[in-house]
Amino acid sequence: MRGFYIGRFQPYHNGHQHMVEEIAGEVDEIVLGIGSAGDSHTRRNPFTAGERVMMVTKALDGLDVPTYVVPIEDLERNSVWVSHVQSMSPKFDVAYSNNPLVVRLFEEAGVEVQSSPMFKRDVLEGSELRTRMIRGDGWRDLVPDEVAETIAEIDGVSRIRQVASSDANGAAGALPEDGPDGETPDPA
């Protein structure tokens, strides 16, 4: 059986890793969808799809279950989002999500959906990690070592600080941060 798990992974963190390890105990193969694949270089989406593929692939290198990582670009029409995901992904039997919209969309499309408890959601949230990077607060212990190495390799902390800063006129350099998004693919 093949499971599907989507997230923006901005960045991929220990909560995602925990979820993938849980899924690995239930399926034979895992497909990880890199949501919002066309977005990068903003405070909310600082990393490119390729950089996120690299983070996830390196972090899952030791997993005993075959894993496929596929970029999924956003659509502006929720009613066709699942068919878009299916067209970009290897066939899967079950989707994993805790996002109410994602769960609803998969269920309406007739796809079985499984949820699992969030893991340390108070700190393991993409917006929290990005804020810590901007402020210079500790974040490395909240991501797999391979992800911290990838972020260092691409100078990701410098990038997110720059895109989150203000310009000379005091205007914000990026979109304002929004709420929880650990696994939200923004299918809207």
N, C-alpha and C positions, 0 to 999 in steps of 0.2 A: 504494500500500500504506500502511496506517495502523498505526503502532506505539503500544504502551501502556507507560508507565513510571510506577510508583507509588512514593511515598515519603511519609514524614511531613513532611519539609521543615521541621524545627524547629531552626534555620531552613534555608531553601533556601541552599545554599552553592556555592562554585566547583567542588566535585566533582560536584554535581548538574548544574551548568551544563555542565561538560565532557562528562558522560554524554549530556545532551540534544543537545549539538552533534554528538557521535558518531552518535547515533540519527538526527539530521536528515540525515546523509549517506547513510542507508540506506532511508529511507521518504519518502513524499510528505506525510504528515500525522502529527502526534504528539498523543496523548492523555496528559495528565499527571494521575494520580490523587492527590489529596490524602488520604493515608491517615490513619486515626484522626481523622476529621473532627469527631467529637463531643467530642474532648478538648481542653482548654485550661486555662490558668491554673495549671499545675503546673510543677515544675522540668523534668520530662521532656517536657512538651507545653505550653510557655508561650503559644504563639500560637494564635489561633482559626483555623478553616478559612478564614474570609473574609480574615483578615490574610495567611494563607499563599497564598491565591489571588492576592491583590494583589502579594505578593512575586514569585511565579512569573510572573505576567502581565507585570509591569513588566520583569523581568529578561530575558524572552524577546521583548520588543517588536521587536527588530531581527532576529530569526530569520527566514530566508527560507522557512520551512516553516510552514504553518498549524498552530496549536497550540490545543488545547481543554483547559481545566483544569476538572476535576470533583472535588468532594468525595466521599469514600467513607468512610462510617462503618464502624466495626469490627463484626464478628459474633463470636459466641462459639463458632461451629461451623466448623472448618476445611473440613469436607467440602462445604459449600455456599458457601464464600467466593468462589470464581471466578465462580459464577453470579450472586452478589450484585454483584461488580465489573462483570460484563458488563451487568447490568440498570441500573447507574448510569452507564454510559459509552457513548459512541458505539461502534459496532462497530469492532473492531480485528483485525488479521491476525496480529500477532506481539507478544509481551510481552517486555520487557527487565527483567532482574533479576539480581542476584548473590546474593540471599538464598536459601539452600538450601530453606527451607520454601516460599517463594513459587514458586520454580522447580518444586518437586515438585508443588504444588497445580495450577499451570498445566499441567504435563505430564500429570498424571492426568486433567485435564479435556480433554485433546486439543489444547491451545493450544501453538503453536510458541513456544519461549523462546530468546532470545539473551542472552548475557552479554558483558560487556566488562571489561577490566582496571580496577581501582579507580584513581582519580587522587589521588595524595598522601593516601592514606587515613590516614597517621599523624597528620595535623592536620585533614584535611577530614572530620570526623565530627561529627554533631550534638551528641553529649555533650561533646566537646572544645570546641566553640564556645560552648555554654551555660555550661560551667565558666569559660571565659575571660571571658564577660560578667559572671558573678557576681563573679569576682576582680578585674575591671577590667583584665585583660590584653588585649593586642591581638587583635582578632577581625575588624575591618572589612576588612582586606585579604584575608580568607578567604571573603568573600561578594561577589556583584556589587554595584556601587554602588547600584543601585536597591533592593536588599534592605536595605542599611545605611540608606538614606533612609527606607524603610518602617518599619524598627525604630525609628528616631528619631521618626518621625511618631506612632507609637503608644506611645511611651515604653516600649518593650519591655525595655530593659535594667533599668530601674527595676522593672518588673513581675517579671521573673525573679528579681531579687535579693530582692524582697519575698517571693515565694512559696517561695523556697529558704531563707529565714531561719528561725530558731527563734522560738517564742513565748516569753512571759515565764517559762514553766515549763521551758524548755529542750527542749521537744518539737520535732521537725523540722516545718517548715511545709509540706513536700511529700514526695512519694514519693522514696526514695533513687534516685540515678542508677544506671542500669544500663549494660550493654555497648553495643557498636556498634549504630547504628540508622540510618545514613545513608539507607537506602532501605527499611527494614523497615516494612511496613504493619501489623504486629502482627495478622495474620489470625487468631490464636488466639482 
